[in-house]
Amino acid sequence: MRAPFLIRAVAIGVALFGSMFPAMAQIGAGGTIVGTVTDPSGAPVPDAAIVITDVDTQTVSRVTSNASGEYTAPGLPVGRYTVQAEVKGFKKFEQTNLPLNVGDRRTVDIRLEIGSTTESVVVEAEAIQVQNESGEVSDVINGEQVTQLATNGRSLYTLTALIPGSSSNMSDYQSPTPVGGSSTVSFNGLRVSHNLYMIDGGEDLDRGGSGNISVMPSIDSIGEFRALTSNYSAEFGLASGATMTMVFKSGTKDFHGELWEFFRNDALDANNFFLNEAGKPAPELRQNIYGFNIGGPVFIPKVYNRNREKTFFFYNQEWRKIVQGGSINQQVPLSSQYGGNFGSTLGSSLAKFHTPCSNQVSATIAGKFAAAGVPLSVCPASGNPTYAAWPNNTIPASLLDPNAQLLLNAGIFPGQSITSTNNGVTTGNFVGGANAPTDVREEIVRVDHHFTDKFWIFGHWVDEAISQTYSPSQWNSDNLPTSRDVFGNPSYSGVVHATYSISPTLLNETAFNYNGNRISIVPIGVITQPSGFSVPQLFPGNNDNRIPSIGLSQGESAYYDIGSWPWHNKADDYQVRDDLSWTRGNHQFKFGGSWMLYKKIQDLFGNTQGNFNFNGTYTGNGFADFLLGYASSYSELAIQDAGHWDSKSYDGYVQDTWKVIPRLTLNLGLRWDGIPHTYEETNRQSNFYPNLYNPANAATINPANGNIVPGSPGLGASSNSILAGYPLYLNGIGIAGQNGIPRGLVQNNWALFAPRLGFAYDLTGGGKTVLRGGFGIMYERIQGNDVYNAGPNVPFTLTSTLSNVLLSNPTVAVATGTAATAPITPPGITGLAYSDYNNPASYQFSMGIQHQLSASTVLSVEYVGNQNRHQNDDRNINLPPDNPALLASIAQGKTQYNSVVPYLGFGEINVSEDAENSYYNGLQVELRSQLRRDLTLQAAYTWSRAIDPATGNGGEGDLANVSDPYNRAYDFGPSGLDRNQILVVNFVYDLPFFRNTNNLFLKSAFGGWQISAIGTMESGLALNVGLGGTYGNNGIPGSTNRPDVVGSLSYPGTIAEWFNTGIFAAPAPGTWGDAGKMLLRGPGRDNWDISLFKQFAFSESGQRNLEFRFESFNTFNHTQFNNVDTTFSDGNFGQVTSVWDPRVLQLALKLHF
């Protein structure tokens, strides 16, 4: 049990005030001020005393110019600064109101004038500058954008889509939770899971969460963040996508605080397009997000910190209480079909979906058909009986499986809300869903302490308590609201940082970070087997008497799935690093390294209650197969064990920022990453190695059912009592830590050297137009998902898979009626490629120009590209010969897959391979304007193309299955998050009207107004068209076939037909369709989120005020199509199945004091 928040906060405080290590730092959490001191002739001025003062805390940093007149002040906290310089014989120089953002390298060149130091030259800092010290591609979302732009759900994920080069498929409403929110934003075509989030220099990432963060900080606690997207410093690594570096707000010498509530209610909102069509009201929505923060000095009058310059605190607490109704639009079986009567709803006869020879049944089943009055015919090729047309297209009641009827009566499928008929086929869709409450409490504390001008330290602690209900259930195949889950996710993050300036040219930095979470998922809803349900299981692992998963395809695409729940996870991340900055001449060197340990205890994923799939093998319709109880496949996990996983990483780097001449700066860096593969602490993991497989011990397979014949060679035993006496096939299996098998199952690659090269060249010498570019290699630290679920491998446990079996007894084959009391099923394997492990590498490059149009406006035009190697995917390597006739026979159930594979004794052997290549080329244009009081404007345009074969519709995670395991080139095509054109505009504008009038009425009523907006205009996502049906009609489990193209593609653009579906046709059985990968394009978007604020000032300065906020999302209530059904075998093929959210309103009050 974790210690209470206050205890941990006290612990942080003790660390802050008791620690005297002369070195802790703000890695990735601060900025640098650089410049050159010159006299009126332009000659450098050495030994100038430069004082840099934080305006808000009055803390001071001191540096001295070198022989070349250059100075560098690294490791400065984010904030506003005054830069002063004094040299005898010259007037005192002072630049005021210099903004320093996270990761900034601001240039303040000091031009001294002849005179006395009692005289001053005061210069107002420019609000925005070109980047003339670095070739990196990065962007800042400043504090005003963070707090004043309306974010739908108040999630920081929304703000990441404002960055040039980003492509998002996030939902409109973002759940304000770390794991529950959607982080599907790709940067420069790279996968979502390759992004990295940092807070105050410490990592904030759930490494099993496909790119999600560990804690979701309150929007009002974030000072700002920078997204590093290409060619950045060697200081950063372990992620080839974007690195988001956020900083928390900190206390100042004066007390400041806020009190707020953000309110939403469905009574204020427009209704969803499909709900309107179904005559249903808008789903319930009750959102109350409220909280407060306060920051200021820690002092005791006349005793401690009397000048308020040493110790500061910031405290933020927020509650997020949300009740959200479901808005599912999912095809489901028609209730009129529950009794077996399909009538004319299918547009054709059930029996005519397949040729007579494709539906073989046993003599016992044939007898039942005969007794029910269903005419039979004999397949000439085999002599086995097959059924012909059904009388009146109705399955007789005597043939209906009683367990299927019990599941229908229990309510695993919801009833249809609407029906529609297209091309003679009548389909039903459920529209609606159960309420899903979310309850979050979050506390954040940050403390800063300045021991001296040379040594300061800060730290934060974040504590989140999260409870969410999901409907449908998450992280599985469930797409129905009948089974749900309650998701508990307490999360935490702690950072301690300090900075010690050893000398004016030497700064040492060290940091410690600790973050993690706990996850508990409990199923609710229709989950318990109904009375009388009698389906035997292979293993005794279903302790909670859960209903097996039921998946339908070929006709419907409904999936009832409790999944792996209940399920538990515990993750902790420890990081230590040290960095040293050294300025020597016109070089600023930075050296450093880090060590990380990530520990995770995670239950295996898998269905111990069993998983049935019905894909129309027997009737051409998945639901008809279900009613008969004829499953195309059944799988069951024997033991849901928990793995204890460890991941370590090491790195070291050197970076030189070399001012070659005043107009040219080079960024030269080299980084080394040591990223050994994740391993299980007790070596309870195994892998399949082809070189260990002995063909002489190949298993003997029963061709009738695909099971291993008892007494077959290669069989062994498990030490687990549940599997005691159950023979396991172990030929080719290697166990971690035994017989030379590495603990991480693969040989690690330790030669990961990553050069980083960049330049910035001032084209005119005036610091207004800069040519920038660079090249860098980034290595990816693959998340442990490639092995977290490898624990089910034999001999520790196994997932047993059977094909073409009965629902009422999955050990009985439909074709033969053969039963086995304890079948020895060939185990499936989830593992790693047997070759040496290659970390994914991204070769990134850019070239562009930045031009300062005015003191407040900068235009950037960049070409950004990358070439990526060794990208991960999943591929089945246990493949039968690529023979169309054989594959067709497997797909039709006449040949058992397990009997014709090269590694007899195994089913699918899915291995994670580092074999994919991906590419990105993009033009990125950005306009930024920062008028000090009136306007913050950012416009980002991206024109790009991203190629990534191993991705699917709308998702960019690792480990996607290769569609055609025989031919990787079959998947060559656009990325799943490829949008060719994206324009995102955002602004915050303080309306100037009546701001300074002396008329109190006019000032109160019409002054103090602010408007902000985010406008998104983007082309449609690339979409893949899949075949669906019986293993994609090619007989290979886990593959994804596509149809043939027999016409020219066009886009009617209607709900009923987004693209012309008539150009597609099913390929011949056992072959692969010729439709290209990601052939289609989905709907584009044109969306505006506009907000209006009004401030009522309580003080002359305006700092104390009450702010009323009126925020709107999809302000113009424009119906925008979203998802399209792209599965050829679905009844909804080609139809728009969802729309983006309608107009939603949010009201808020915020008290600033």
Secondary structure, DSSP 8 states (H G I E B T S, - for coil): ----HHHHHHHHHHHHHH---TT---TTTEEEEEEEEE-TTS-B-TT-EEEEEETTT--EEEEE--TTSEEEEEEEESEEEEEEEE-TTB-EEEEEEEEE-TT-EEE--EE--BS-TTSEEEEE--S-----S---EEEEE-HHHHHHS--TTS-THHHHTTSTTEEE---SS--SSTTTS---EEETT--GGG-EEEETTEE---TTTTT--S----GGGEEEEEEEEES--TT--S-SS-EEEEEE----SS-EEEEEEEEEEGGGS---HHHHHHT-----EEEEEEEEEEEEE--BTTTB-TTS-SEEEEEEEEEEEEEE---EEEEE--GGGTTSB-TTTTSS-GGGGS-GGG----HHHHHHHHHTT--EEE-TTT--EEE---GGGB--GGGS-HHHHHHHHHTSS---SEEEEETTEEEEEEEE---EEEEEEEEEEEEEEESSSSEEEEEEEEEEEEEEEESS-SSSS--STTEEEEEE--EEEEEEEEEEEEETTEEEEEEEEEEEEEEEEEEEES-B--TT-----SSS--TT-B--EEEE-SB---EE--TT-SEEEEEEEEEEEEEEEEEETTEEEEEEEEEEEEEEEEE----TT-EEEE-STTTS-HHHHHHHTEEEEEEEES---EEEEEEEEEEEEEEEEEEEETTEEEEEEEEEEE----EETT---EEE-GGG--GGG---B-TTT--B-TT-TTEE--SSGGGTT--EE-TTEEETTSTT--TTSS-----EEEEEEEEEEESSSSSSEEEEEEEEEEE----THHHHT-TTSTTT--EEEEEEEESS-TTBBTTT--B-SS-B--B-EEEE-SS-----EEEEEEEEEEEEEETTEEEEEEEEEEEEEEEEEEEE-------HHHHHHHHTTSS-GGGSSSSTT-S-EEEEEEEEEEEEEEEEEEEEEE-SSSEEEEEEEEEEEEE-TT-BTTB--S--B-S-TT-GGGG-SB-TT--SEEEEEEEEEE--TTSS-S-HHHHHHHSSEEEEEEEEEE---EE--B--SGGGGTT-TT-----EE-S-------SS-SS-GGGEE---TTS-----TT-EE---EEEEEEEEEEEEESSTTS-SEEEEEEEEESTT----B--B--BTTBTTTT-B--B----EEEEEEEEE-
